[in-house]
Amino acid sequence: MDFQKRILPTRAHIRTPGKTDLSDDDKAGIEMVLNLLTAADAIRYGIYSDLEKKGLSEAKFSLLICLNSAGTLSIQEAAGRLGVAVATASVLVRRMLAADTPLIASEVDPGDARGRILSLTPAGKKLLEEVFPQHIEAIRKFGNLYNTTERETLISLLQRILKN
């Protein structure tokens, strides 16, 4: 879905099919959530589109960041840090290992011969060093849309959503 072409309904157009009309507060809440979702899409596109030009999806980049931070991880640990199922992480790892120039390496876990230990390859480290500053700059641009007080207010409001 292309968030840039998405036309969000306004409060005047938000209705519940087959039921009584929603209150103005309910309509405002719906409009807020729809705008939050679209804003999240815009931010995600803004910070990951340049990475995709380098062949890095959000998932691949996130795994590289995790490995850079931890040094080595099992597939189970990587899945936990990425917030995905082990099966999803396994598919991601298999695809990354099959690349012409793998960005990660996989070795037998010395503590458990059934397991694998993941690490960054020199190519993975080099690519991460190249793209990470640009990634941070893309994130910084979104943060700089607001002054310090506005940022702190928005952080507080978003944390309330995340705690719910």
MARDRENKOL-202353 format. One record per residue (C-alpha): residue in three letters; x, y, z. Coordinates in steps of 0.5 Angstrom, whole numbers, plus 500, padded with zeros to 3 digits. Example, Ala and Ser with C-alpha at 12.3 -4.5 7.8 and 13.67 -1.06 7.14 Angstrom:
Ala525491516Ser527498514
END
This chain:
Met500500500Asp503507498Phe502511504Gln503517500Lys497516496Arg493514501Ile487518502Leu484518510Pro477519512Thr476526515Arg471526522Ala466528517His466521513Ile467516519Arg461512520Thr459506523Pro456501518Gly449499520Lys450502527Thr448509530Asp453515529Leu459515533Ser461521538Asp465526536Asp470524541Asp470517538Lys471520531Ala477524533Gly480518536Ile479514529Glu482520526Met488520530Val489513530Leu489513522Asn494519522Leu499515527Leu499509522Thr500514516Ala505518520Ala509511522Asp509509515Ala512515512Ile517515518Arg519508516Tyr519509509Gly523515510Ile528512514Tyr529505510Ser528507503Asp535509502Leu537502506Glu533498501Lys537501495Lys543498498Gly539491498Leu538492506Ser531491508Glu528493515Ala529486518Lys536485515Phe539492517Ser536490524Leu539483524Leu546487523Ile545492528Cys543486533Leu550483531Asn554489531Ser551490538Ala552483541Gly558480537Thr554473536Leu547471537Ser544464536Ile538464532Gln533464538Glu537470541Ala536474534Ala529472533Gly528475541Arg531481539Leu528482533Gly521481536Val520475530Ala518468531Val525463530Ala522460524Thr522467521Ala529469523Ser531462520Val528464513Leu532471514Val538468516Arg538463510Arg537468505Met542473508Leu547467508Ala545465501Ala547472498Asp553473493Thr557477499Pro554474505Leu553480511Ile553475516Ala556468518Ser554462521Glu558457525Val556451529Asp555453536Pro560450541Gly555449546Asp550445542Ala552442536Arg544443534Gly545450534Arg548456530Ile552462532Leu551468528Ser556474527Leu557479522Thr562478516Pro567483514Ala563485509Gly557486514Lys561490518Lys563495512Leu556496510Leu554497517Glu559503517Glu557506511Val550506512Phe549507519Pro551514519Gln546516513His540512517Ile541516524Glu541522519Ala534520516Ile532519523Arg534525526Lys531529520Phe524527523Gly526528530Asn528535528Leu521537525Tyr519539533Asn522543538Thr525540545Thr518541548Glu514538542Arg518532542Glu518531550Thr510532549Leu510527543Ile514522547Ser510522553Leu503521549Leu506515544Gln509512551Arg502512553Ile499508547Leu505503548Lys503502555Asn496501553
END
